[in-house]
C-alpha cells in the first residue's frame, strides 16, 4: 500500500482533534501534542491505538523519541506504512 503524506494528514487531523478534545483547526503540523494540544499519557495511548486501527500499523514499540508534534506523528505513520509495504528485511 502506497501511503501519501497528505492522505495520512487528512485522516490524522480529525483523529487528533477527537482524541485530545480540541477543535480541528488547532491541529496543525507544528502543534505539539503535549504543550499545545494538552495531550496526556492516556491521550497518547488512545492515539496510538486509533492510529493502528485506522492506518494498519502499530506505533507501539517504535522509537518515538523525536515525536513531539502532530507532523512528527504523520511522518512516523508514513514511514511505518512504507516499511510495512516493503515487507520484512530478513526472510
N, C-alpha and C positions, 0 to 999 in steps of 0.2 A: 504494500500500500504506500503510495507516494503522498506524503502529507505536506501541504504548503503551510508556511508560517501564518499567512493571512487566514487560512481556514481554522487553524488552531486558535488564533486570536479571537475570531468571531464566536467560537464556541466557549472559550475560556472566560471571556469578559462577563457574560451574564452569570456564569457559574460562580465566579469570584464574588460578584455583587450579591448573589443569593446567599452564599456560604458566610460571607462576612457582614451581611445586612447593611450594605452601603448602596447608594444609588449607582447605577451602571456608569454614569458619566464620571464618577470618582475613580473608576477602574481604568487607568491609563498605563501604558507600558512602564513608565518610570515610577509608578506608585509602589511604595514599599509595603510589603504585606503587613508587617507589624506596626511600623511607625506611622504610616499614612492611612492604612485601612483598618487598623486596630485588631488584626488577627491575633488570636491566642493559640495555644497548642492544640486545643480541640478543633478550632477552625482549620488549622494546617492539616490535621489528621483527616478531617472531613473533606478538605480539598483534594488530598491525595487519593482518598477512596473514590470520590466522584470523578476525578480525572482518570483513574484506572478504568472505571466503568464507561466513561464517555470516549476515551481515546484508545482503550485496549492495551495500555502499557502501565506498568507499575512504577510509581515514584518511590515506593518504599525500598529501602536498601540501596538507593542511589546516593552518590555523593552530592549533597545539597549545600555544601559549604559556601559556594558562590551564588546561591539563590536567595535573593532578598527582595526582588521586585516581581511584579506580575510579568513583565517582559522576560525575566530570567526563567520563570516557570514555563512560559511559552517556548522559549529556546530549548529548555530541557525536554519538554514533551516532543518537540520536533526531532531532536537528536535520538531520543529513545524510539520513536516511531521509525526513523531511518535505520537504526540498529536492528530493530525487530524485522524490518523488511529484508535486510541483508542475510538474516539467519545467523546461526552460531558460527563463531570463528573457527572452532575446533569441531571436527566431525568424527 
